[in-house]
Protein backbone atom coordinates (compact mmCIF):
# COMPACT_ATOMS: atom_id res chain seq x y z
CA UNK A 1 0.00 0.00 0.00
CA UNK A 2 2.80 2.44 0.81
CA UNK A 3 4.48 2.01 -2.58
CA UNK A 4 1.34 2.77 -4.61
CA UNK A 5 0.57 6.47 -4.10
CA UNK A 6 -1.60 6.75 -7.21
CA UNK A 7 -4.74 5.68 -5.35
CA UNK A 8 -6.89 8.73 -4.69
CA UNK A 9 -7.52 7.87 -1.03
CA UNK A 10 -3.85 7.18 -0.20
CA UNK A 11 -2.98 10.47 1.50
CA UNK A 12 -6.22 10.90 3.50
CA UNK A 13 -5.95 7.34 4.82
CA UNK A 14 -2.30 7.89 5.79
CA UNK A 15 -3.23 11.13 7.55
CA UNK A 16 -5.86 9.31 9.62
CA UNK A 17 -3.43 6.50 10.42
CA UNK A 18 -0.68 8.89 11.53
CA UNK A 19 -3.03 11.01 13.66
CA UNK A 20 -4.34 7.85 15.35
CA UNK A 21 -0.78 6.77 16.16
CA UNK A 22 0.08 10.22 17.52
CA UNK A 23 -3.11 10.26 19.59
CA UNK A 24 -2.27 6.87 21.13
CA UNK A 25 1.29 8.04 21.83
CA UNK A 26 -0.03 11.18 23.55
CA UNK A 27 -2.32 9.10 25.75
CA UNK A 28 0.54 6.77 26.70
CA UNK A 29 2.78 9.72 27.61
CA UNK A 30 0.00 11.28 29.70
CA UNK A 31 -0.66 8.02 31.56
CA UNK A 32 3.07 7.49 32.17
CA UNK A 33 3.51 10.99 33.57
CA UNK A 34 0.49 10.55 35.82
CA UNK A 35 1.92 7.29 37.17
CA UNK A 36 5.38 8.84 37.55
CA UNK A 37 3.89 11.71 39.50
CA UNK A 38 1.92 9.33 41.74
CA UNK A 39 -0.87 11.70 40.95
CA UNK A 40 -3.81 9.67 42.17
CA UNK A 41 -6.46 10.70 44.60
CA UNK A 42 -7.62 8.52 47.46
CA UNK A 43 -10.30 6.81 45.38
CA UNK A 44 -7.81 5.81 42.65
CA UNK A 45 -8.84 8.43 40.10
CA UNK A 46 -6.28 10.60 38.34
CA UNK A 47 -6.08 14.25 39.30
CA UNK A 48 -5.27 17.06 36.86
CA UNK A 49 -4.08 19.56 39.47
CA UNK A 50 -0.56 20.78 38.68
CA UNK A 51 0.28 21.59 42.30
CA UNK A 52 0.02 17.90 43.21
CA UNK A 53 2.80 16.86 40.79
CA UNK A 54 6.17 15.76 42.10
CA UNK A 55 9.11 17.88 40.95
CA UNK A 56 10.58 15.01 38.91
CA UNK A 57 7.35 14.52 36.95
CA UNK A 58 6.98 18.27 36.45
CA UNK A 59 10.51 18.47 35.00
CA UNK A 60 9.77 15.51 32.70
CA UNK A 61 6.60 17.27 31.51
CA UNK A 62 8.48 20.45 30.73
CA UNK A 63 11.20 18.51 28.87
CA UNK A 64 8.58 16.69 26.81
CA UNK A 65 6.82 19.94 25.89
CA UNK A 66 10.13 21.58 24.97
CA UNK A 67 11.10 18.60 22.83
CA UNK A 68 7.80 18.61 20.96
CA UNK A 69 8.03 22.37 20.42
CA UNK A 70 11.57 22.06 19.05
CA UNK A 71 10.49 19.30 16.67
CA UNK A 72 7.56 21.40 15.44
CA UNK A 73 9.86 24.38 14.89
CA UNK A 74 12.29 22.27 12.87
CA UNK A 75 9.47 20.76 10.83
CA UNK A 76 8.02 24.17 10.01
CA UNK A 77 11.47 25.58 9.27
CA UNK A 78 12.21 22.76 6.84
CA UNK A 79 9.07 23.63 4.88
CA UNK A 80 9.87 27.33 4.97
CA UNK A 81 13.45 26.76 3.80
CA UNK A 82 12.21 24.95 0.70
CA UNK A 83 9.77 27.78 -0.04
CA UNK A 84 12.34 30.51 0.57
CA UNK A 85 14.83 28.75 -1.66
CA UNK A 86 12.25 28.30 -4.41
CA UNK A 87 10.76 31.80 -4.28
CA UNK A 88 13.54 34.07 -3.13
CA UNK A 89 16.76 32.11 -3.00
CA UNK A 90 17.16 33.14 0.67
CA UNK A 91 17.30 29.75 2.38
CA UNK A 92 20.87 30.18 3.66
CA UNK A 93 20.06 33.50 5.34
CA UNK A 94 16.97 32.00 7.02
CA UNK A 95 18.96 29.07 8.40
CA UNK A 96 21.69 31.33 9.74
CA UNK A 97 19.12 33.64 11.34
CA UNK A 98 17.29 30.74 13.02
CA UNK A 99 20.32 28.90 14.38
CA UNK A 100 22.37 31.91 15.54
Order of alpha helices (4+ residues) and beta strands (2+ residues): alpha-alpha-alpha
